[in-house]
Amino acid sequence: MDYGMIGKIEKAKRYAEERDRFRFDKFSVTFSGDNNQHQVSFDNGVFHCDCEFFVLRGRCSHTMAMEHLLNNMLPSPAEA
């Protein structure tokens, strides 16, 4: 492996530890819940989930888990 790549790998590790460098704007994820899989998406500060609770309340355990997981990596506000 060349020295240039070694430097990039070390820089990538440092970046990965500095969570404040990252801001998610848009993503989609399959969430394995206790009973079913759910599609959770995030687009321009708004979460969406295909579970019934989210449809009724605009927030659910799946989206709240994602908020917790991505703490400080989402633009404010990150609520539906």
C-alpha positions in Angstrom: 0.0 0.0 0.0 1.4 3.4 -0.9 2.0 6.2 1.6 -0.7 8.4 0.1 -3.4 5.7 0.8 -2.1 5.2 4.3 -2.5 8.9 5.0 -6.1 8.8 3.6 -7.0 5.8 5.7 -5.8 7.6 8.8 -7.6 10.8 7.9 -10.8 8.8 7.3 -10.6 7.2 10.8 -10.1 10.7 12.3 -13.1 12.0 10.4 -15.3 9.1 11.5 -14.6 10.0 15.1 -15.6 13.6 14.6 -19.3 13.2 14.3 -20.0 16.9 14.1 -18.5 16.8 10.6 -21.5 14.9 9.3 -25.0 16.1 8.6 -27.5 13.7 7.0 -29.8 15.4 4.5 -31.6 12.4 3.1 -31.6 8.7 3.6 -33.8 5.6 3.6 -33.3 2.5 5.8 -35.0 -0.8 6.5 -35.6 -1.0 10.2 -36.1 -4.5 11.8 -38.6 -4.0 14.5 -39.8 -6.5 17.0 -42.7 -7.6 14.8 -42.0 -6.4 11.3 -39.6 -4.6 9.1 -40.3 -0.9 8.5 -39.2 1.6 6.0 -37.9 4.7 7.7 -36.8 7.7 5.6 -35.4 11.2 6.3 -35.6 14.0 3.9 -34.8 17.7 4.5 -35.3 17.5 8.3 -38.4 15.3 8.2 -38.7 11.6 9.2 -41.3 9.2 7.8 -42.1 5.6 8.8 -44.5 3.2 7.3 -45.7 1.9 10.7 -49.3 2.5 11.8 -48.2 4.4 14.9 -46.2 6.9 12.9 -49.2 7.4 10.5 -51.4 8.3 13.5 -48.9 10.2 15.6 -46.2 11.5 13.3 -43.5 10.0 15.4 -42.7 6.4 16.5 -40.1 4.2 18.2 -38.4 3.6 14.8 -37.8 7.3 14.0 -36.9 8.1 17.6 -34.3 5.3 17.6 -32.8 6.8 14.4 -32.7 10.3 16.1 -30.9 8.7 19.0 -28.5 6.8 16.7 -27.7 9.9 14.6 -27.5 12.3 17.6 -26.0 15.6 16.4 -25.7 14.3 12.8 -29.2 15.6 11.7 -30.1 19.1 10.8 -32.4 20.9 13.3 -35.3 20.3 13.7 -35.3 16.6 13.0 -39.0 16.0 13.8 -41.9 15.3 11.6 
